[in-house]
């Protein structure tokens, strides 16, 4: 927040040091690094990509205990969907598994 409000400029090394960015590449290796990361992301299933984004967006305005509960529901949903069709469903529904209806969606 400080960087946003003060508009202080930092270089890539400082951005990496404070955790603002995950990786830093020399200009000539930037595209290779971006493509490698894109490949890792693309190797995941659409559901495995959708649910984490849903968790981050959904939990942003929740209290900590609510966001943890919401994330738990999404994990169960992911596990259940991975098992669909195999006859080994983890649960009939996330609400049933937790003994309560989804209240944070």
DSSP file (Angstrom, degrees, kcal/mol; ACC not computed):
  #  RESIDUE AA STRUCTURE BP1 BP2  ACC     N-H-->O    O-->H-N    N-H-->O    O-->H-N    TCO  KAPPA ALPHA  PHI   PSI    X-CA   Y-CA   Z-CA
    1    1 A X     >        0   0    0      0, 0.0     4,-2.8     0, 0.0     5,-0.3   0.000 360.0 360.0 360.0 -38.2    0.0    0.0    0.0
    2    2 A X  H  >  +     0   0    0      1,-0.2     4,-2.7     2,-0.2     5,-0.3   0.916 360.0  50.3 -57.2 -44.4    2.9    2.3    0.8
    3    3 A X  H  > S+     0   0    0      1,-0.2     4,-1.4     2,-0.2     5,-0.4   0.890 112.5  47.4 -62.8 -38.9    4.2    2.1   -2.7
    4    4 A X  H  4 S+     0   0    0      2,-0.2    -2,-0.2     1,-0.2    -1,-0.2   0.936 116.8  41.4 -67.7 -46.5    0.8    2.8   -4.2
    5    5 A X  H  < S+     0   0    0     -4,-2.8    -2,-0.2     1,-0.2    -1,-0.2   0.833 122.3  38.4 -74.8 -32.4    0.1    5.8   -2.0
    6    6 A X  H  < S-     0   0    0     -4,-2.7    -1,-0.2    -5,-0.3    -2,-0.2   0.661  93.2-141.0 -91.3 -16.3    3.6    7.4   -2.1
    7    7 A X     <  +     0   0    0     -4,-1.4     2,-0.3    -5,-0.3    -3,-0.1   0.790  37.8 168.9  58.7  30.1    4.2    6.6   -5.8
    8    8 A X        -     0   0    0     -5,-0.4     2,-0.4    -6,-0.3    -1,-0.2  -0.567  30.7-131.4 -72.0 133.1    7.8    5.7   -4.9
    9    9 A X        -     0   0    0     -2,-0.3     2,-0.3    -3,-0.1    -1,-0.1  -0.706  26.7-175.8 -87.6 136.1    9.6    4.1   -7.8
   10   10 A X        -     0   0    0     -2,-0.4     2,-0.1     3,-0.0     0, 0.0  -0.926  21.1-121.0-127.9 155.7   11.6    0.9   -7.1
   11   11 A X     >  -     0   0    0     -2,-0.3     4,-2.3     1,-0.1     5,-0.2  -0.367  36.1 -97.3 -89.1 175.6   13.7   -1.3   -9.4
   12   12 A X  H  > S+     0   0    0      1,-0.2     4,-2.3     2,-0.2     5,-0.2   0.842 121.4  55.9 -63.5 -35.5   13.2   -4.9  -10.1
   13   13 A X  H  > S+     0   0    0      2,-0.2     4,-2.4     1,-0.2    -1,-0.2   0.916 111.0  44.1 -64.2 -42.0   15.7   -6.1   -7.5
   14   14 A X  H  > S+     0   0    0      2,-0.2     4,-2.2     1,-0.2     6,-0.3   0.892 110.9  54.4 -69.3 -39.4   13.8   -4.2   -4.8
   15   15 A X  H  <>S+     0   0    0     -4,-2.3     5,-2.4     1,-0.2     6,-1.2   0.900 112.6  44.4 -60.2 -40.3   10.5   -5.4   -6.0
   16   16 A X  H ><5S+     0   0    0     -4,-2.3     3,-1.2     4,-0.2    -2,-0.2   0.917 110.4  54.8 -68.5 -43.9   11.7   -9.0   -5.8
   17   17 A X  H 3<5S+     0   0    0     -4,-2.4    -2,-0.2     1,-0.3    -1,-0.2   0.865 111.7  43.3 -59.7 -38.4   13.3   -8.5   -2.4
   18   18 A X  T 3<5S-     0   0    0     -4,-2.2    -1,-0.3    -5,-0.1    -2,-0.2   0.413 117.1-110.2 -91.9   3.8   10.0   -7.2   -0.9
   19   19 A X  T < 5S+     0   0    0     -3,-1.2    -3,-0.2    -4,-0.3    -2,-0.1   0.666  80.7 127.1  81.9  16.0    7.9   -9.9   -2.5
   20   20 A X  S   <S+     0   0    0     -5,-2.4     2,-0.3    -6,-0.3    -4,-0.2   0.814  78.9  26.9 -74.9 -30.7    6.1   -7.6   -4.9
   21   21 A X        -     0   0    0     -6,-1.2    -2,-0.2    -9,-0.1    -1,-0.1  -0.925  68.8-144.8-127.6 155.5    7.1   -9.8   -7.9
   22   22 A X  S    S+     0   0    0     -2,-0.3     2,-0.3     1,-0.2    -1,-0.1   0.777  80.8  16.4 -90.0 -30.3    7.9  -13.5   -7.9
   23   23 A X        -     0   0    0      2,-0.0     2,-0.4     0, 0.0    -1,-0.2  -0.982  57.3-156.6-144.5 152.3   10.6  -13.6  -10.5
   24   24 A X        -     0   0    0     -2,-0.3     2,-0.3    -3,-0.1   -11,-0.0  -1.000  16.0-174.6-130.8 133.3   13.0  -11.2  -12.3
   25   25 A X        -     0   0    0     -2,-0.4     5,-0.1     2,-0.0     2,-0.1  -0.934  31.0-108.6-125.1 148.0   14.5  -11.9  -15.7
   26   26 A X    >>  -     0   0    0     -2,-0.3     3,-2.0     1,-0.1     4,-0.7  -0.452  44.5-105.9 -65.0 152.4   17.1  -10.1  -17.8
   27   27 A X  G >4 S+     0   0    0      1,-0.3     3,-1.2     2,-0.2     4,-0.5   0.868 119.7  55.1 -50.0 -44.1   15.4   -8.5  -20.8
   28   28 A X  G 34 S+     0   0    0      1,-0.3    -1,-0.3     2,-0.1     4,-0.2   0.681 114.1  40.5 -68.8 -16.2   16.8  -11.1  -23.2
   29   29 A X  G <> S+     0   0    0     -3,-2.0     4,-2.3     2,-0.1    -1,-0.3   0.348  87.1  97.4-110.1   4.0   15.3  -13.9  -21.1
   30   30 A X  H <X S+     0   0    0     -3,-1.2     4,-2.6    -4,-0.7     5,-0.2   0.925  84.0  47.0 -61.2 -48.1   12.0  -12.3  -20.3
   31   31 A X  H  > S+     0   0    0     -4,-0.5     4,-2.6     1,-0.2     5,-0.2   0.901 112.0  51.0 -63.9 -40.9    9.9  -14.0  -23.0
   32   32 A X  H  > S+     0   0    0     -4,-0.2     4,-2.2     1,-0.2    -1,-0.2   0.924 112.5  46.9 -61.1 -43.7   11.4  -17.5  -22.2
   33   33 A X  H  X S+     0   0    0     -4,-2.3     4,-2.2     2,-0.2    -2,-0.2   0.906 112.6  49.0 -64.8 -41.7   10.6  -17.0  -18.6
   34   34 A X  H  X S+     0   0    0     -4,-2.6     4,-2.6     1,-0.2    -2,-0.2   0.908 112.1  48.4 -64.7 -42.2    7.0  -15.8  -19.4
   35   35 A X  H  X S+     0   0    0     -4,-2.6     4,-2.3     2,-0.2    -1,-0.2   0.875 109.6  52.6 -67.3 -36.8    6.4  -18.8  -21.7
   36   36 A X  H  X S+     0   0    0     -4,-2.2     4,-1.9    -5,-0.2    -2,-0.2   0.937 112.2  45.0 -63.2 -45.8    7.7  -21.2  -19.2
   37   37 A X  H  X S+     0   0    0     -4,-2.2     4,-2.4     1,-0.2    -2,-0.2   0.915 111.7  52.6 -63.4 -43.1    5.4  -19.9  -16.5
   38   38 A X  H  X S+     0   0    0     -4,-2.6     4,-2.9     1,-0.2    -1,-0.2   0.885 107.9  52.4 -60.4 -38.8    2.5  -19.9  -19.0
   39   39 A X  H  X S+     0   0    0     -4,-2.3     4,-1.3     2,-0.2    -1,-0.2   0.895 108.6  49.6 -64.0 -40.7    3.2  -23.5  -19.8
   40   40 A X  H  < S+     0   0    0     -4,-1.9     4,-0.3     2,-0.2     3,-0.2   0.921 114.1  45.3 -63.6 -43.4    3.1  -24.5  -16.1
   41   41 A X  H >< S+     0   0    0     -4,-2.4     3,-1.6     1,-0.2    -2,-0.2   0.936 111.9  51.5 -65.1 -45.9   -0.2  -22.7  -15.7
   42   42 A X  H 3< S+     0   0    0     -4,-2.9    -1,-0.2     1,-0.3    -2,-0.2   0.716  96.9  68.8 -66.0 -21.2   -1.7  -24.1  -18.9
   43   43 A X  T 3< S+     0   0    0     -4,-1.3    -1,-0.3    -3,-0.2    -2,-0.2   0.619  86.2  87.3 -74.9 -10.5   -0.7  -27.7  -17.8
   44   44 A X  S <  S-     0   0    0     -3,-1.6     2,-0.1    -4,-0.3     5,-0.0  -0.510  90.2-100.6 -84.4 156.8   -3.4  -27.5  -15.0
   45   45 A X     >  -     0   0    0     -2,-0.2     4,-1.3     1,-0.1     5,-0.2  -0.380  31.6-112.8 -70.7 155.2   -7.0  -28.4  -15.6
   46   46 A X  H  > S+     0   0    0      1,-0.2     4,-2.3     2,-0.2     3,-0.3   0.884 119.0  51.1 -55.9 -39.3   -9.5  -25.6  -16.1
   47   47 A X  H  > S+     0   0    0      1,-0.2     4,-2.4     2,-0.2     5,-0.2   0.899 105.2  55.1 -66.2 -40.0  -11.1  -26.4  -12.8
   48   48 A X  H  > S+     0   0    0      1,-0.2     4,-0.5     2,-0.2    -1,-0.2   0.755 114.4  41.9 -65.4 -22.8   -7.8  -26.4  -10.9
   49   49 A X  H  X S+     0   0    0     -4,-1.3     4,-1.1    -3,-0.3    -2,-0.2   0.806 113.4  52.2 -88.3 -34.9   -7.3  -22.8  -12.3
   50   50 A X  H  X S+     0   0    0     -4,-2.3     4,-2.4    -5,-0.2    -2,-0.2   0.921 104.3  53.5 -70.2 -45.9  -10.8  -21.6  -11.7
   51   51 A X  H  X S+     0   0    0     -4,-2.4     4,-2.5     1,-0.2    -1,-0.2   0.881 106.0  50.1 -66.1 -40.8  -11.2  -22.5   -8.1
   52   52 A X  H  X S+     0   0    0     -4,-0.5     4,-2.4    -5,-0.2    -1,-0.2   0.914 113.0  48.1 -62.4 -39.1   -8.1  -20.8   -6.7
   53   53 A X  H  X S+     0   0    0     -4,-1.1     4,-2.5     1,-0.2     5,-0.2   0.911 112.0  49.8 -64.4 -40.3   -9.1  -17.6   -8.5
   54   54 A X  H  X S+     0   0    0     -4,-2.4     4,-2.8     1,-0.2     5,-0.2   0.888 110.0  51.5 -63.4 -39.4  -12.7  -18.0   -7.1
   55   55 A X  H  X S+     0   0    0     -4,-2.5     4,-2.4     2,-0.2    -2,-0.2   0.922 111.3  46.1 -64.9 -44.7  -11.2  -18.5   -3.6
   56   56 A X  H  X S+     0   0    0     -4,-2.4     4,-0.8     2,-0.2    -2,-0.2   0.939 117.7  42.6 -65.0 -46.7   -9.1  -15.3   -3.8
   57   57 A X  H >< S+     0   0    0     -4,-2.5     3,-0.5    -5,-0.2     4,-0.3   0.930 118.4  44.7 -65.1 -45.1  -11.9  -13.2   -5.2
   58   58 A X  H 3< S+     0   0    0     -4,-2.8     3,-0.5    -5,-0.2    -2,-0.2   0.844 114.3  47.4 -70.1 -34.7  -14.6  -14.6   -2.9
   59   59 A X  H >< S+     0   0    0     -4,-2.4     3,-1.7    -5,-0.2    -1,-0.2   0.564  85.5  91.9 -85.1  -8.5  -12.5  -14.5    0.3
   60   60 A X  T << S+     0   0    0     -4,-0.8    -1,-0.2    -3,-0.5    -2,-0.1   0.837  94.0  36.1 -57.9 -36.8  -11.3  -10.9   -0.2
   61   61 A X  T 3  S+     0   0    0     -3,-0.5    -1,-0.3    -4,-0.3     2,-0.2   0.186 101.7  98.8-103.6  16.5  -14.1   -9.3    1.8
   62   62 A X  S <  S-     0   0    0     -3,-1.7     2,-0.1     1,-0.1    -3,-0.0  -0.659  77.8-105.4-103.3 157.9  -14.5  -12.0    4.4
   63   63 A X     >  -     0   0    0     -2,-0.2     4,-2.7     1,-0.1     5,-0.2  -0.375  45.3-101.8 -67.9 160.0  -13.3  -12.4    8.0
   64   64 A X  H  > S+     0   0    0      1,-0.2     4,-2.3     2,-0.2     5,-0.2   0.901 121.7  48.2 -56.9 -46.1  -10.4  -14.8    8.3
   65   65 A X  H  > S+     0   0    0      1,-0.2     4,-1.9     2,-0.2    -1,-0.2   0.870 113.1  49.2 -65.7 -34.8  -12.5  -17.7    9.7
   66   66 A X  H  > S+     0   0    0      2,-0.2     4,-2.9     1,-0.2    -1,-0.2   0.916 110.8  49.3 -67.8 -43.0  -15.1  -17.2    6.9
   67   67 A X  H  X S+     0   0    0     -4,-2.7     4,-2.5     1,-0.2    -2,-0.2   0.871 110.7  50.1 -66.8 -35.1  -12.4  -17.2    4.2
   68   68 A X  H  X S+     0   0    0     -4,-2.3     4,-2.2    -5,-0.2    -1,-0.2   0.912 112.7  47.1 -67.2 -41.2  -10.8  -20.4    5.6
   69   69 A X  H  X S+     0   0    0     -4,-1.9     4,-2.2     2,-0.2    -2,-0.2   0.926 112.8  49.2 -63.4 -45.4  -14.2  -22.0    5.6
   70   70 A X  H  X S+     0   0    0     -4,-2.9     4,-2.1     1,-0.2    -2,-0.2   0.909 111.0  49.6 -60.8 -44.2  -15.0  -20.8    2.1
   71   71 A X  H  X S+     0   0    0     -4,-2.5     4,-2.2     1,-0.2    -1,-0.2   0.890 108.4  53.6 -63.5 -39.6  -11.6  -22.1    0.9
   72   72 A X  H  X S+     0   0    0     -4,-2.2     4,-2.4     2,-0.2    -2,-0.2   0.921 107.3  51.4 -59.4 -45.0  -12.3  -25.5    2.5
   73   73 A X  H  X S+     0   0    0     -4,-2.2     4,-2.4     1,-0.2    -2,-0.2   0.917 110.1  49.2 -58.5 -44.1  -15.6  -25.7    0.7
   74   74 A X  H  X S+     0   0    0     -4,-2.1     4,-2.5     2,-0.2    -1,-0.2   0.866 108.6  52.7 -67.0 -35.5  -13.8  -25.0   -2.6
   75   75 A X  H  X S+     0   0    0     -4,-2.2     4,-2.7     2,-0.2    -1,-0.2   0.929 110.5  47.5 -64.0 -44.6  -11.2  -27.6   -1.9
   76   76 A X  H  X S+     0   0    0     -4,-2.4     4,-2.9     1,-0.2    -2,-0.2   0.913 110.8  52.6 -62.1 -41.2  -13.9  -30.2   -1.3
   77   77 A X  H  X S+     0   0    0     -4,-2.4     4,-2.6     2,-0.2    -2,-0.2   0.922 110.1  48.2 -59.4 -44.5  -15.6  -29.1   -4.5
   78   78 A X  H  X S+     0   0    0     -4,-2.5     4,-2.1     2,-0.2    -2,-0.2   0.939 113.6  46.2 -62.1 -47.6  -12.4  -29.5   -6.4
   79   79 A X  H  X S+     0   0    0     -4,-2.7     4,-1.1     1,-0.2    -2,-0.2   0.902 113.5  49.8 -62.1 -41.0  -11.8  -33.0   -5.0
   80   80 A X  H  X S+     0   0    0     -4,-2.9     4,-0.7     1,-0.2     3,-0.4   0.916 110.9  48.4 -65.1 -43.6  -15.4  -34.0   -5.6
   81   81 A X  H  < S+     0   0    0     -4,-2.6     3,-0.5     1,-0.2    -1,-0.2   0.843 107.0  56.7 -67.6 -32.4  -15.3  -32.8   -9.2
   82   82 A X  H  < S+     0   0    0     -4,-2.1    -1,-0.2     1,-0.2    -2,-0.2   0.806 110.8  45.0 -66.5 -27.3  -12.0  -34.7   -9.8
   83   83 A X  H ><>S+     0   0    0     -4,-1.1     3,-2.4    -3,-0.4     5,-0.7   0.548  83.1 124.1 -94.0  -8.4  -13.7  -37.9   -8.7
   84   84 A X  T 3<5S+     0   0    0     -4,-0.7    -3,-0.0    -3,-0.5    -4,-0.0  -0.221  78.9  17.5 -54.1 137.7  -17.0  -37.4  -10.7
   85   85 A X  T 3 5S+     0   0    0      1,-0.1    -1,-0.3     0, 0.0    -2,-0.1   0.283 105.4  87.7  85.3 -12.8  -17.7  -40.3  -13.0
   86   86 A X  T < 5S-     0   0    0     -3,-2.4    -2,-0.2     0, 0.0    -1,-0.1   0.572  96.2-122.3 -94.0  -8.3  -15.3  -42.6  -11.1
   87   87 A X  T   5S+     0   0    0     -4,-0.4    -3,-0.1     1,-0.1    -4,-0.0   0.494  90.5  98.6  81.0   1.9  -17.9  -43.7   -8.6
   88   88 A X      < +     0   0    0     -5,-0.7    -4,-0.1    -8,-0.1     2,-0.1  -0.336  50.7 170.9-117.0  50.0  -15.6  -42.5   -5.8
   89   89 A X        -     0   0    0      1,-0.2    -9,-0.1    -6,-0.1     3,-0.1  -0.376  33.0-142.3 -63.6 135.0  -17.2  -39.2   -5.0
   90   90 A X  S    S-     0   0    0      1,-0.2     2,-0.3   -14,-0.2    -1,-0.2   0.836  80.9 -15.0 -65.5 -32.4  -15.8  -37.6   -1.8
   91   91 A X        -     0   0    0    -15,-0.1    -1,-0.2     1,-0.1     3,-0.1  -0.977  61.7-114.0-163.9 161.1  -19.3  -36.3   -1.0
   92   92 A X  S    S-     0   0    0     -2,-0.3     2,-0.3     1,-0.3    -1,-0.1   0.840  99.6 -12.8 -71.8 -32.4  -22.6  -35.8   -2.6
   93   93 A X     >  -     0   0    0      1,-0.1     4,-2.1    -3,-0.1    -1,-0.3  -0.974  64.2-113.9-160.5 158.6  -22.3  -32.0   -2.2
   94   94 A X  H  > S+     0   0    0     -2,-0.3     4,-1.8     1,-0.2     6,-0.2   0.880 117.1  54.4 -65.3 -36.5  -20.0  -29.6   -0.4
   95   95 A X  H  >>S+     0   0    0      1,-0.2     5,-1.8     2,-0.2     4,-0.9   0.923 109.2  47.3 -63.0 -43.5  -22.9  -28.4    1.7
   96   96 A X  H  45S+     0   0    0      1,-0.2     3,-0.4     2,-0.2    -1,-0.2   0.897 109.3  54.7 -64.0 -39.7  -23.6  -32.0    2.8
   97   97 A X  H  <5S+     0   0    0     -4,-2.1    -1,-0.2     1,-0.2    -2,-0.2   0.856 115.6  37.8 -63.3 -35.6  -20.0  -32.6    3.6
   98   98 A X  H  <5S-     0   0    0     -4,-1.8    -1,-0.2     2,-0.3    -2,-0.2   0.504 108.2-123.0 -95.2  -4.9  -19.8  -29.6    5.9
   99   99 A X  T  <5S+     0   0    0     -4,-0.9     2,-0.3    -3,-0.4    -3,-0.2   0.715  82.4  72.6  73.4  20.0  -23.3  -30.1    7.3
  100  100 A X  S   <S-     0   0    0     -5,-1.8    -2,-0.3    -6,-0.2    -1,-0.2  -0.988  85.1 -93.3-158.5 159.6  -24.5  -26.7    6.3
  101  101 A X        -     0   0    0     -2,-0.3     2,-0.5     1,-0.1     0, 0.0  -0.324  51.1 -90.7 -73.3 159.2  -25.5  -24.7    3.3
  102  102 A X        +     0   0    0      1,-0.2    -1,-0.1     2,-0.1    -7,-0.0  -0.590  51.3 167.6 -67.8 117.8  -23.0  -22.6    1.3
  103  103 A X        +     0   0    0     -2,-0.5    -1,-0.2     1,-0.1    -2,-0.0   0.544  65.9  51.6-110.4  -9.7  -23.3  -19.2    2.9
  104  104 A X              0   0    0      1,-0.2    -1,-0.1   -38,-0.1    -2,-0.1   0.325 360.0 360.0-114.2   7.5  -20.3  -17.4    1.5
  105  105 A X              0   0    0    -35,-0.0    -1,-0.2     0, 0.0    -2,-0.1   0.498 360.0 360.0 -73.0 360.0  -20.7  -17.9   -2.2
